[in-house]
Amino acid sequence: MATKLREDAALVIENTLKEINPRKAVHEALADFNGKAYIFAIGKAAWAMANAANDALGSRSMGGVVITKYAHSAGPIAELHIFEAGHPLPDENSVTASKFALEFFSNLSESDNIIFLISGGGSALFESPEDGISLKDVESLSKKLIYSGADIKQINTVRKRLSKVKGGKFAKICEPAKIYSVILSDVLGDDPSFIASGPAYLDSSAPDATIQILQKYDIKAPVHLLPFLEKELPSEITNAQTRIIGSVRQLCESASKTLTKLGYNTYVMTENMTAEAKEVGSLIGSIAAKNALEPAFNPPCAILFGGETIVRVKGSGKGGRNQEIALSAASHISGLDNVCIFSLGSDGTDGPTDAAGGVVDGFSYQKYLDMGFSPSEYLADNNAYELLKATGDLLVTGPTGTNVNDVTVILIR
């Protein structure tokens, strides 16, 4: 039974990732666009989106710039300049690539158009610190926020104040050229002001939000950053339009489609899953165990949870939120031969790893113990990657070309 469930899980993952590839959505978004345009793509899905846009524009493409994560480029694209840089923290290549982009898109006229393709990861990849702020300042404060368990909206609210290009500032730099933003959302609620820190969208946070966030997580910013953290962002943008072409809803719908074809009764419980990954994994494991023994849903069934959890990094190990969800769920379904749980990051890179997540079944937990692993110790050290890799429960897809949050699925037969 466990083998069959894992085979089903693998098929769902494969088909879902094919279904949510942004190529078709980018073509549809540009179907009514007339005229020539430059292309600018940032984020973990930047290469796939730029390739689709270049194809859609054809001879109307005037070249452009692509900034994506290391190992996420699939090769040259016509006249586009492609850069790879750091994520989840910016690095020197982020700054170098962003400097090139700012120079490329400077001195444009009112008759010029920019197709701005945005996906998750853009905050780290597209970075130009304000004068008086170093890359080390940005990296240090970003790292503290990420490790504290702050969510993406809180992290990006702070990042905006430190950057020349975030919080609508890039749109102001490009004036009077027109910007057409096409966005894959990795932010729950799909607020464009938080996706990649909203380079071409007005900030929607309160004036004192940054200081409140730092106080909430007991983070002390260096004194020289305080004037920037309290500085107002642009209050008006007149040269930018925005269209969102993908989100966690699409991810859940695509997974549900394959599950239904496989004969599962499918239930989407939420598209707004948040909270700490380990706690969510424990809850999902408990739900799975209860429904395996006392079905509230008609088996065979699939129960889906879409969203994006957080990880409070207290250990020194290697892992990601989806890996922690899977590992923490394993103990709750131990001994049940009719249950499988997988948790997947749609971009294929869960946390700072090369894995997309993890998959566990009713035999996983005992397997860990038999192999001499203590799951609780690995979770406490934020080291789920090493355990799941050693036991064959790591999900590895490689970069997927998209980024629309995460999905965790319970399969019960």
NUSEFI-816288 format. One record per atom (N, C-alpha, C): x, y, z. Coordinates in steps of 0.1 Angstrom, whole numbers, plus 5000, padded with zeros to 4 digits. Last residue first. Layout:
XYZ ...
This chain:
494350575016 493550475008 492950375017 495250905016 494750795024 493950705015 497551165016 496951065008 496550945017 497851505022 497651375028 496951285018 500151755011 499051665008 499051535016 500952095009 501151965016 499951885014 502552334989 501352254991 501752124999 503652674986 503852534989 502452464990 504252934961 504052884974 504252734975 504952944933 503652984938 503352914951 507052954909 507152984924 505853034928 508952794883 507852864888 508052884903 511152634876 510752744866 509452814871 512152444892 510952414884 510552514874 515252294901 514552414898 513352394889 514751954914 515452054907 514652184905 513351784930 512851804916 513751884908 513351574956 514251654948 513651664934 512451504988 511851534975 512851624968 513651245010 513851385005 513151394991 513750995020 512451065020 512551215016 516050845023 515250835010 513950905010 517550885045 516550775046 515750765033 519251085040 519850965043 518850845043 517451295035 518351255025 518851115027 516251325061 515451285049 516251235038 518551415075 517851295079 517051235067 519351645062 520251535063 519551405067 516951815064 517551775051 518451645052 516451885091 515651785084 516251725071 517652045110 518551965102 517751855095 517152205133 516752245119 517552175109 517552085156 518752145150 518452195137 515051975161 515552085170 516752155164 515051775141 514051895140 514552005149 516951605152 517151665139 516251785137 515651535176 516951605176 517251675163 513351395166 513251515174 514451595175 514551175152 513851285145 513751405153 517451025155 516451075164 515751195157 518550725138 518250875138 517250905149 519050455134 519850525145 519550675145 517450315118 518750355113 519550445122 515250275134 516050165131 517450195125 514250535133 514750485145 515650365143 513550555106 514450655111 515050595124 511550355105 512850345097 513850435102 509550455120 510350345125 511650325117 508850665102 509350695115 510150575121 507950535078 509050625078 509650635092 505650395075 506850315079 508050405081 503650555066 503450495079 504650415084 505650815050 504550725051 504550655064 506751125034 506751025045 505550935044 508751355017 507551265017 507751155027 509651705014 509851565019 508551485017 511251944992 510451915004 510751765008 513052004972 511752064971 510952044984 516552074977 515451984978 514152064977 518852224980 518552184966 517352084966 518252505003 518652364999 518352334985 517252705020 518452725013 519052585009 513752635013 514752695021 516052705013 513552424986 512952444999 513952505009 513052454954 514152484964 513552524977 510952424938 511952314938 513052344947 508752594939 509952634931 511052534930 506852474955 506652474940 507852514932 507652244979 507852384975 507752394960 505552004995 506352044983 506452194981 505151715013 505051865014 506051915003 503051425017 504251495011 504051645012 502151125033 502151275033 503351335026 500150845034 501350905029 501151055029 498550545046 498750695047 500150735041 498250285053 497350345042 497450495041 499550175074 500050145061 499250205049 500750315103 499650315094 500050285080 503150335117 502450215118 501150205109 502950685122 503750565123 502850435125 501850935120 501250825111 501950695112 503351085137 501851075140 501250965131 505951095128 505651015140 504150995142 505751265105 506051125104 505651045116 505551535107 504251465106 504551315107 508151625108 507351635121 506051565120 508851575082 509551505092 508751515105 507151755067 507151615065 507751535077 507952005078 506551965079 506451815077 510652015071 510252015086 508851965087 510452035044 511151925050 510751905064 509252285042 508452165037 509152035042 511152455052 509852445059 509152325055 514452305054 513452405049 512152365055 517952255062 516652215060 515752325054 520652195083 520252225070 518852175067 521652325116 521552225105 521052285092 521752455139 522852485129 522752395117 518752605154 519852505153 520852545142 516852795151 517552785164 518752695163 514752955130 516052885130 516752905143 511552905125 512452975135 513752905136 509952915095 510852835103 511652935112 506552915083 507752985087 508652885095 504552825054 504852835068 506152905070 502252895030 503652905033 503952925047 499852705011 500252825018 501752835020 497352445012 498252535005 498652645013 496652125017 496852245025 497852325017 494351855010 495351955006 495452075015 493751515011 493451645018 494651735016 492251264993 493451344994 493051475001 491050924997 490951064997 492251134998 489250634988 490550704989 490350854989 487350765017 488650715011 488250644998 485651045026 485550915019 486850875013 486451175057 486351195043 486351065036 486651075081 485651185080 485451215066 487550755092 487450845081 486350945082 489550675115 488150705115 487750805104 492150625105 491450525114 489950545115 492750825089 493050695084 492350585092 492051045103 491151015092 491550875086 494051045123 492651035127 491750995115 496351085107 496150965115 494650935119 495851335096 496051215087 495751095095 495851495118 494651495110 494751365101 498551455127 497451415135 496151405127 499951575105 500151435109 498951375117 499051835108 498651765096 498851615098 500351895133 498851905131 498351825119 503051865126 502451785137 500951785136 503252065107 503551925103 502851835114 502852295122 501852255111 502052115107 505052285138 503752275144 502652235134 507152315119 507052195128 505652175134 506452575108 506452445100 506352325109 504252805123 505552745123 505552605116 501852975101 502352925114 503752855112 499652895074 500852965079 501252895092 497752845046 498452775056 499652855061 495752915027 496353015036 497052955048 494052745016 495052805007 495852915014 492752445030 493052595031 494052625020 491652205021 491352255035 491652405036 490352054995 491352164998 490952225011 489951724988 489451824996 490651924999 488951454966 489951564969 489251674977 489051124963 488151224966 488951344972 491050984937 490951034951 489851134952 491650894911 490550834919 490350874933 493251024895 493850904901 492750834910 491851254890 492051154879 492551024884 492251384914 490851334910 490951234899 494951444913 494451354923 493051294920 494951624892 495651494890 495151394900 493451834904 493051784891 493751644889 494851904926 493551844928 493151774915 497052034916 497251914923 495951834924 495752264905 496452174896 496752034903 494752384928 493852334917 494452234908 497052454941 496152354947 495152294937 498152634923 498952514927 498052404933 496252834922 496552754910 497252624913 496552924948 495252874944 495452784931 499053044948 498852914955 497552854951 499253184915 499353184929 499153054935 499553384885 499653254892 499853274907 499453634874 499053524866 499153394873 498553974880 498953844886 498553724878 499554274867 498654164864 499354034871 499754634867 500154504873 499054394870 501454924854 500254844855 500654704860 502955244859 502955104860 501655034861 503155524861 503655464849 503655304849 502555644885 501655664874 502055594861 502555634919 503155574907 502155584896 503055784950 502355784938 503155724927 504755784972 503255784975 502455784962 507655604980 506855674970 505455664973 508155595017 508355545003 507555624993 509855765044 508655735036 509055685022 512055625068 511855705056 510655665049 512855465088 511655555091 511355635079 515055335079 513855255083 512655335085 516855545076 516255485064 515055405067 517455615103 516755715094 516155655081 518655365111 517355405116 516655515107 521155295104 520055245095 518755305099 522855375123 522955445111 521855405101 522455185144 521955325145 521855395132 521354865135 522454955137 521855105136 518454715151 519154765138 520254855142 517654445169 518154575170 518954615157 514854255174 515954275165 516354425166 512454145185 513654175193 514954185185 510254115170 511254005169 512554035177 509054355175 508254235177 509254115178 510854545166 510554535180 509954395184 510654505139 511954485145 511754465160 507954585135 508354455132 509654415139 507954855143 507154765151 507554615148 509554965123 510054965137 509254865145 507854925101 509254865101 509754855116 505555065105 505454925105 506854865107 504955335106 505755285116 505855135116 503255365083 504555435084 505455385095 501955045071 501855165079 503255235081 502154935037 502354915051 502255055058 502054935009 500854935016 500954925032 503855084983 503855024996 502555035003 503055054948 503055134960 503055044973 505354884926 504054894932 504154974945 507654794916 506854884908 505454894913 508854624936 509654734929 508854834921 507854454959 507054554951 507854664945 509154244971 509254374977 508654494969 508354014959 509654064955 509854214960 505254114969 505854024961 507154074955 504054334982 505054244990 505754144981 502454454965 503354544972 504354464980 500554274956 501754304948 502854384955 499254024975 499454164975 500654204967 498353754978 498653804964 498753964964 497653594999 496853714997 497153784984 501053505003 499653475006 498753605006 503253514977 502853584989 501353554992 504153454953 504553364963 504153424977 502753504921 502653534935 503153424944 504053624892 503753504899 503853524914 503153904872 503653854885 503153714888 504054154852 503354024851 503953944863 503854504847 504254394856 503354274854 504854724825 503754624826 504254504834 505655064825 505954924831 504754844831 506855324804 505655244810 506155104814 508955594812 508655474805 507555394812 509855834823 508455814820 508055694813 510555614851 509755724845 510555794835 512355444864 512055424850 511155524843 512255524891 513555534883 513255524868 509755454898 510055594897 511355614889 509955174897 509055244888 509355394887 511755144919 512155114905 511255174895 510155214941 511255294937 511755264923 508255044951 507855134941 508955224935 509754884970 508654974974 508255084964 513154894957 511954824963 510954934966 515555014950 514654964939 513354904944 517255094970 516955194960 515855154950 516554975003 516854954989 516455074980 515554985029 517054975027 517454985013 512854965028 513455085033 514955095031 512354695020 512054815011 512754935015 512854535042 513854535031 513654665022 510554555058 511854615062 512854635051 508754425042 508454565047 509754635051 509854175039 509954265028 509554415031 509254065064 510654075060 510754185049 506454075064 507254155074 508654175070 505953905043 505454045043 506254125053 507053655051 507653725040 507153875039 507353655088 506853605075 507353695064 509953565111 509153665105 508653615092 511753395122 510453345120 509553445114 514453475125 513553495136 512153435135 515653435101 515953335112 514953355123 514853665087 514553525082 514653425093 515953865103 514553855101 514053715097 518653815100 518053815114 516553795113 518953845073 519253715079 518553705093 518454125070 517654025063 517753885070 520654225084 519254255089 518354155082 522854135068 522754105082 521354115087 522254235042 522354095044 522154055059 522454515046 521154445041 521154305044 525054535055 523954585064 522654515060 526454445033 526554365046 525454405055 526054645015 525354515013 525454425025 525454945033 526254855027 525454725024 524255275029 523955145034 524755045026 524855505016 525055505031 524755375037 522255474992 523555534996 523755545011 520555154994 520555304994 521955354998 521454864975 521254934987 521355084986 519854694953 520754804952 520554884965 518754384940 519054464952 520154574949 517254114932 517254254927 517454344938 517453894949 518153894936 518254034930 515853934971 517253914973 518053934960 513353974959 513854074969 515354054971 512753764942 513253884936 513753984946 511553554953 513053554953 513653684948 508853514931 509353504944 510953494944 508753724901 508453604909 509153604922 507953924874 508353924888 507853784894 508754104846 508353974850 508853944864 507854374828 508454344841 507954214847 508354514799 507554394804 508354344817 508354844793 509154744799 508154634804 508555084766 507754984774 508654884780 508755424755 509355294758 508455214768 507755674753 507355584743 507855444745 509055824772 507655794774 507055694764 512355674774 511355784771 509955734773 515155614796 514055574787 513055684785 517355644814 517155734803 516155684792 517855294823 517855434826 517655514813 518055024820 516755084819 516655234823 520754974823 520154934811 518755004809 521255064849 521855134838 521155104825 519754864862 519455014864 520055094853 521154634855 519754654851 519354804852 523654674867 523554654852 522154684847 522854664893 523554784888 523454784872 521954404895 521054514897 521554644891 524354264892 523254244883 522354364883 525754354915 526254374902 525254364891 524054264936 524254414934 524854444920 524153994932 522854064932 523054204929 526853944936 526353934922 524953994921 527153984963 527754084954 527154064940 523753884975 525253884975 525853984965 520853844996 521553904984 523053884986 519553535006 520253655010 520953714998 518553294997 517553395001 518253525006 520353394969 519053384975 519153274986 522553564945 522253494958 520753504962 522353504909 522853574921 522253504933 522953534874 522553454885 523153514898 521753704845 522653694856 522053594866 521653764810 521253674821 522253674832 520253974787 521453954795 521053884808 518853884756 518653914770 519953884778 518553814729 519353934733 519253974748 518053474734 518153584724 519053694729 519053344762 517753374755 517953494746 521153074773 520953204767 519553214762 520052864802 520852894790 520553034784 518552834823 518652724815 519352754802 519052934857 519052964843 519252844835 519452844882 518052854878 517952904863 521952844894 521452714888 520052724883 521153124915 522153024910 521452894906 518153304905 518953234915 520053144908 518253584881 517653464888 518653404898 517453834861 518253804873 517553694880 517753954828 517153844836 518053834849 516954214806 517854164816 517054064824 516854284770 516554304784 517454234793 515254324737 516354274746 515954304761 512954394725 514154484724 515254444733 510654214707 511454224719 512754304716 509354194683 509054314691 509854324704 509853944673 510654054668 510354184675 508453804702 509153784689 510053894685 506753804724 507053924717 507653904703 506753534731 505553594728 505753724720 509553484736 508853414725 507553484721 509853654757 510653674745 510053604733 508153524775 507853664771 508653694758 509453284779 508053284774 507753424768 511853374790 511853294778 510453294771 510953494813 511553574803 511653504790 509953274827 509053374824 509653464813 512253124831 511153064824 510153174819 513853304846 514353254833 513153204825 512353354869 512753464860 513053414846 511653224891 511053184879 511353274867 512953354911 513353214909 512753164896 513653694899 513053594908 513453454904 512853914872 513553894885 512853774892 513254054840 512653944848 513553924860 512354264815 513054264827 512454154836 512454364781 512054254791 512954264803 511054624762 512154564768 511654454778 508954614733 509154634747 510454564751 506554734707 507854684712 508054704727 503054654703 504254734703 505454664707 500554534725 500954574712 502254664713 499054274742 500054374743 500554404728 497354064744 496854194740 497854304740 499053864754 498253844741 497753974735 500353854777 500853944767 500153934754 499053664792 499053794797 499553894787 499453434776 498153484777 498153634782 502253394781 501753424767 500353484767 502153344808 502853464803 502353494789 500753104809 500153224815 500853354810 502552934796 501152954790 500553084795 504752944814 504852974800 503553014794 504852864841 504252994837 504253024823 503652544852 504752624845 504152754839 501652404863 501852534868 503052614862 501852154851 500652234849 500852374853 504252044860 504052074845 502852174843 503652024886 504752114882 504652144867 501651824885 501351964890 502452064886 502951594875 501951664867 501651804872 504751544897 505251564883 504251644875 503051514919 504051624919 504551654905 501551294911 500851424914 501851544913 503551104909 502751144897 502051274899 504351084936 505351124926 504651174913 501950994948 502551124952 503451174941 501750744936 500750844933 501250984937 503950624948 503850634933 502850734929 503150624974 504350704970 504350724955 501050444973 500750584977 501950674973 502350214966 501350264957 501150414960 503950174989 504550194976 503650254966 501950135008 502850255009 503450284996 500849885000 500050005000 500950135000 
